Amino acid sequence: MLGSISETLIFFFLGVITITTEHEWNWGYILFTLLFAFLWRGLGKQRGRECVLVLTQIINPFRTIPFNMKDQFGLAYGGLRGAVSFALAFTLPDHIGRKKLFITATIAIILFTVFLQ
């Protein structure tokens, strides 16, 4: 129940941000992100949940805070859903120069996958 409430609140916040915030548009970046999301989603469906475990082992050396087994299980079980990906993009530090672009691309992908798929 808490997960559903949290996801609902994040989607509400996503709607407010979508309407009230100035976005940074880069059509090439957004289209390539959509393309790679489709490709990766297709690979992930065929490989199953073990794909997450392999990928986290690949990216852990490059992360400041590596994924532990509990994090990996959560990602494998629940997946990276729209509300979670928006929350991750929105909480990026402000010193990242293209933060607005990442948020815009995340919103575009969420809207595309929710309404057009």
Stockholm file with secondary structure:
# STOCKHOLM 1.0

chainA/1-117         MLGSISETLIFFFLGVITITTEHEWNWGYILFTLLFAFLWRGLGKQRGRECVLVLTQIINPFRTIPFNMKDQFGLAYGGLRGAVSFALAFTLPDHIGRKKLFITATIAIILFTVFLQ
#=GR chainA/1-117 SS CHHHHHHHHHHHHHHHHHHHSCCCCCHHHHHHHHHHHHHHHHHHHHHCTHHHHHHHHHHGGGCSSCCCHHHHHHHHHHCCCHHHHHHHHHTSCTTSTTHHHHHHHHHHHHHIIIIIC
#=GC SS_cons         CHHHHHHHHHHHHHHHHHHHSCCCCCHHHHHHHHHHHHHHHHHHHHHCTHHHHHHHHHHGGGCSSCCCHHHHHHHHHHCCCHHHHHHHHHTSCTTSTTHHHHHHHHHHHHHIIIIIC
//
